[in-house]
Amino acid sequence: MKTKEELYEAAEKLKDAGRLDEAVASLASVVTENPDFSLAHSAMAAWCTRLERHEEAVAHARRVCEIEPRDPFSYTALSVACMRAGKIQEAEDALAKSRTIQSAG
């Protein structure tokens, strides 16, 4: 059985081959089976944004923030996903949280 890291790498290869829909489908099962795998959620947020599946992107970006609450980049990525989804206030709030974490660090 493949590890979550191997499954993630396989999804990355699909993405790199221009098969983004397949990459997202492949990685969806990885995050379902490994709900705390922040790297996979982060990739899902970015890839779903590229596919204009904004609600999914925001959900995955929120999950990354839950898993990595002290990582300012997590909130910056959430801000981008929210901005693309038209959730302007949430995007601004996430960016402010990112800045707060950076200044505290």
TORKOL-4160 file (C-alpha; in steps of 0.2 Angstrom, whole numbers, padded with zeros to 4 digits, m for minus):
105
<pt num="1" X="0000" Y="0000" Z="0000"/>
<pt num="2" X="0006" Y="0017" Z="m0004"/>
<pt num="3" X="0010" Y="0030" Z="0009"/>
<pt num="4" X="0001" Y="0047" Z="0009"/>
<pt num="5" X="0017" Y="0055" Z="0003"/>
<pt num="6" X="0018" Y="0043" Z="m0012"/>
<pt num="7" X="0000" Y="0046" Z="m0016"/>
<pt num="8" X="0003" Y="0065" Z="m0015"/>
<pt num="9" X="0018" Y="0063" Z="m0027"/>
<pt num="10" X="0007" Y="0054" Z="m0039"/>
<pt num="11" X="m0006" Y="0067" Z="m0039"/>
<pt num="12" X="0008" Y="0080" Z="m0042"/>
<pt num="13" X="0014" Y="0071" Z="m0057"/>
<pt num="14" X="m0004" Y="0071" Z="m0064"/>
<pt num="15" X="m0004" Y="0090" Z="m0061"/>
<pt num="16" X="0013" Y="0092" Z="m0070"/>
<pt num="17" X="0006" Y="0082" Z="m0085"/>
<pt num="18" X="m0008" Y="0095" Z="m0087"/>
<pt num="19" X="m0021" Y="0083" Z="m0080"/>
<pt num="20" X="m0027" Y="0094" Z="m0066"/>
<pt num="21" X="m0044" Y="0087" Z="m0065"/>
<pt num="22" X="m0037" Y="0070" Z="m0062"/>
<pt num="23" X="m0024" Y="0076" Z="m0050"/>
<pt num="24" X="m0038" Y="0084" Z="m0039"/>
<pt num="25" X="m0048" Y="0068" Z="m0040"/>
<pt num="26" X="m0033" Y="0058" Z="m0035"/>
<pt num="27" X="m0029" Y="0070" Z="m0020"/>
<pt num="28" X="m0047" Y="0070" Z="m0014"/>
<pt num="29" X="m0046" Y="0053" Z="m0008"/>
<pt num="30" X="m0029" Y="0056" Z="0000"/>
<pt num="31" X="m0036" Y="0071" Z="0011"/>
<pt num="32" X="m0052" Y="0060" Z="0015"/>
<pt num="33" X="m0041" Y="0046" Z="0022"/>
<pt num="34" X="m0028" Y="0058" Z="0029"/>
<pt num="35" X="m0038" Y="0073" Z="0036"/>
<pt num="36" X="m0023" Y="0081" Z="0045"/>
<pt num="37" X="m0011" Y="0080" Z="0029"/>
<pt num="38" X="m0009" Y="0099" Z="0027"/>
<pt num="39" X="0002" Y="0098" Z="0012"/>
<pt num="40" X="m0012" Y="0089" Z="0002"/>
<pt num="41" X="m0025" Y="0101" Z="0008"/>
<pt num="42" X="m0014" Y="0116" Z="0003"/>
<pt num="43" X="m0012" Y="0108" Z="m0014"/>
<pt num="44" X="m0031" Y="0105" Z="m0016"/>
<pt num="45" X="m0034" Y="0123" Z="m0011"/>
<pt num="46" X="m0022" Y="0129" Z="m0025"/>
<pt num="47" X="m0028" Y="0117" Z="m0038"/>
<pt num="48" X="m0046" Y="0119" Z="m0035"/>
<pt num="49" X="m0043" Y="0138" Z="m0037"/>
<pt num="50" X="m0035" Y="0135" Z="m0054"/>
<pt num="51" X="m0051" Y="0125" Z="m0059"/>
<pt num="52" X="m0062" Y="0139" Z="m0052"/>
<pt num="53" X="m0069" Y="0127" Z="m0039"/>
<pt num="54" X="m0069" Y="0141" Z="m0027"/>
<pt num="55" X="m0079" Y="0134" Z="m0013"/>
<pt num="56" X="m0069" Y="0118" Z="m0012"/>
<pt num="57" X="m0053" Y="0129" Z="m0012"/>
<pt num="58" X="m0059" Y="0139" Z="0002"/>
<pt num="59" X="m0064" Y="0123" Z="0012"/>
<pt num="60" X="m0046" Y="0116" Z="0010"/>
<pt num="61" X="m0038" Y="0132" Z="0014"/>
<pt num="62" X="m0048" Y="0134" Z="0030"/>
<pt num="63" X="m0043" Y="0116" Z="0034"/>
<pt num="64" X="m0024" Y="0120" Z="0032"/>
<pt num="65" X="m0027" Y="0135" Z="0044"/>
<pt num="66" X="m0035" Y="0123" Z="0057"/>
<pt num="67" X="m0020" Y="0111" Z="0055"/>
<pt num="68" X="m0006" Y="0124" Z="0055"/>
<pt num="69" X="m0014" Y="0139" Z="0065"/>
<pt num="70" X="0003" Y="0147" Z="0068"/>
<pt num="71" X="0009" Y="0147" Z="0050"/>
<pt num="72" X="0006" Y="0164" Z="0042"/>
<pt num="73" X="0007" Y="0157" Z="0025"/>
<pt num="74" X="m0008" Y="0146" Z="0028"/>
<pt num="75" X="m0018" Y="0162" Z="0031"/>
<pt num="76" X="m0011" Y="0171" Z="0016"/>
<pt num="77" X="m0016" Y="0156" Z="0005"/>
<pt num="78" X="m0034" Y="0156" Z="0013"/>
<pt num="79" X="m0034" Y="0175" Z="0009"/>
<pt num="80" X="m0031" Y="0171" Z="m0009"/>
<pt num="81" X="m0043" Y="0157" Z="m0010"/>
<pt num="82" X="m0057" Y="0168" Z="m0002"/>
<pt num="83" X="m0053" Y="0183" Z="m0013"/>
<pt num="84" X="m0055" Y="0172" Z="m0029"/>
<pt num="85" X="m0071" Y="0166" Z="m0021"/>
<pt num="86" X="m0078" Y="0183" Z="m0019"/>
<pt num="87" X="m0077" Y="0182" Z="0000"/>
<pt num="88" X="m0068" Y="0199" Z="0002"/>
<pt num="89" X="m0071" Y="0201" Z="0021"/>
<pt num="90" X="m0065" Y="0184" Z="0025"/>
<pt num="91" X="m0050" Y="0187" Z="0013"/>
<pt num="92" X="m0046" Y="0203" Z="0023"/>
<pt num="93" X="m0048" Y="0194" Z="0039"/>
<pt num="94" X="m0036" Y="0180" Z="0034"/>
<pt num="95" X="m0023" Y="0192" Z="0028"/>
<pt num="96" X="m0024" Y="0202" Z="0045"/>
<pt num="97" X="m0022" Y="0185" Z="0054"/>
<pt num="98" X="m0006" Y="0181" Z="0043"/>
<pt num="99" X="0001" Y="0198" Z="0048"/>
<pt num="100" X="m0003" Y="0196" Z="0066"/>
<pt num="101" X="0006" Y="0179" Z="0066"/>
<pt num="102" X="0021" Y="0186" Z="0057"/>
<pt num="103" X="0023" Y="0201" Z="0069"/>
<pt num="104" X="0021" Y="0190" Z="0084"/>
<pt num="105" X="0035" Y="0178" Z="0078"/>
